[in-house]
Amino acid sequence: MNGLVRKARWLGAVVAAGALLVTGTGAVAAAPAGPAVTVRQGVVSDTLVVGAKGESFTVSPDGSRAFVVASYDIDPGHGARVVRSLDLRTGVSTDLLTVSSFDMVGRPTVSPDGSRVYVTVNWDLLTFDAVTGGLLARVATPDQPRPGAMTKGGLHGVTVSPDGTRLWLSQYGPYGVRMGSRAGRVLAYDPATRTFPGSVTLTGFTVNQVVLGPDATDAWVGTADNLYHLDVEGAVPEVIDRVADFGFAEAVVPAPDGRTVYASGYREWGTVSLDTLDPATNTFRSGFSLGPFDNDPQLLGASPDSRRLLVFTGAKTAQAALLSYDPATGAAVPGETVTGFGLDSVVQVRLGADGRTLYLAGLQGGDSVLRTVRF
């Protein structure tokens, strides 16, 4: 479908829902100080030892199983990576795949019905049965347009449509010694035919994971120098528009009500900001600072009622916290900060589908663990 037609349809739907936020551009304002923020302790319900150094993970939609990419040393200079399935109720683990530590393994993605697990290894897409762990397919991605001396860009993330019939893969641009790098792309994949119908090339070497809008016909993806609004209703994604002057875009979070999109980026060097996007006009207004980059903020998402933004910060420390922001004021909401995760540091964090559960991969003593915390 033509991008302009999709853009007009999105505008009509949003205006019908209610007035849009005023948008524009400008310098980032620091979050208002506001009243002192009290905290509440998260309730740890499960802790599982991964058995190797956890690198990335995902959790099934029903919260019953986790799929972890972990690494371990075999002997000096030689190691391995595994894709490990963990039953969060029984603690039983099964390795789906073991490869060399030199292989590139992406974060697993589970289909919405919980039946399939997708993971990228080097430039291949692998499909596993989420229950039995059996390998169902291994399909190589089509080559990138590139000079022969350039190396193909790594696959960064996999996104699955709500009905499980379409996938989108983010891929970095090709690169070469003394040749620099070129633009990355987003590929479409059809799991029924096990084919890649096509792709769209963006600007910027780095391409982050595709994030679907509430209606699953629009999507957002950030690159090293732009934030893109995509039409993903057809077999091949199309660019609807770029968010002008946004620059480096990292995490993107559409509000469930479809009226607003939030994105974190770098307005100033070393500082992460959270900005508000208008999906109808593809413009943004500067929001508030999330603090210095070295504080390792990880944007999780919007609350189910679209009234709160949830941001996980301090992941490198034992004082990590989940902050709840009012997007209208940019202030942390008193009484809604969650702490007490009991980990020395957090490698990755995921928010459960219920909006009230956190899954954290991190270190506790000398162990790499996966922890479930309810709040």
C-alpha positions, 0 to 999 in steps of 0.5 A: 500500500502506498505510504501516503495513503497509510499515513492519511488513514492513520491520521484519520483514525487518531483524530477520530479517537481524540485530539493529538498532542502538540508536537515540535522540536527543540532542546531537551528539558530535564525532568522536573524535580517534583516531590520526593519519590517513595519506593516499593519493593518488588516481590521475587517469585522465582529465581533460576540459575541459567548455568552459563553467562546469560547474554539475552533472553525472551519469555513466552506470552503466558510467562511459563517459559524463557529462552536464553542465549548464554555462553560459557568457556570450554578452555582458554580461547575456546567457548560455546553459545547455547540457546536454552529453554527454561521452564519457569515453573519447574526449573527444567532446562533444555538446550535447543542449540549449541554453537561456537562462541564466535557465532553471532546469536540474536535474542530469541523471539517467541510467536504470540501463540507460544508455539514457535521460537525464532533466533538468528545465528550468523545470517540464518533464521532458525525456527524451533518448536517451543514445546519440544525444542525441535529445529523446524527450519533453518533459512539463510537470509538473502545477500545484501547489495554490497561490494564483494569485499564488504562483510554482510551486516549482522542480524539484530532482531526479529519481530513477529506479527500478532497472528504469527504469519509474518516476521521482520528482521533487522539487519545492520549494513555491510562494512569493510576495512578501509571501506566504511559501512553502508545502510542497513535494512529490514527484511520480511519473512513468510514462515509458511513458505519459508521465504523472504518476499523482500526488504526495505533499505534505510539510512544508517549502519545500525538498525534496531528491532522493528516495533509494531504499532497497536494495529500491527499495520504500522511499525517503527524502527530506529537507526543510527541517524533516523527514526522511521515509520513503516507500513508493514501491512503488505508482504514487504515493508514500506517507508511511510515517513522519517521523523525529521531531525530526530537523529539517533533512535534507540528504544521505541514504545507505542502507547497502547491507545495508538495516539502517541509513540515514545522514543529514546534517543540522544539529543546531546552527547552522553545523555539519553532523552525520552521524546514524544512522537505524533504518529499522524504527522511523524514529528516529535516534541522533546520530552525529558532527560533520562540521565547520562548514558552510563546510567544504562537506562532501558526503556521498557514500555507504556502501561496498559492504560497508556498513562505511564511510561516505565523505565528501568535504570541503574542496571549496572548496579545493585540499586537498579530501579523501575521508574514510572513516569507521567508522560504529560509532566515528565516527572517520576510518579511518587509511590510507583518506583519499584526496587529491591531486585536483589541482583548485583547487576542486570544484563537485560530486563523484559516486561511481562504481557500483564504489565505487572511482571518483570523478568530480569537476567543478571548476576547474583554472586557468581551465578548468572540468573533469571529472576521473576519479580511482580509489582 
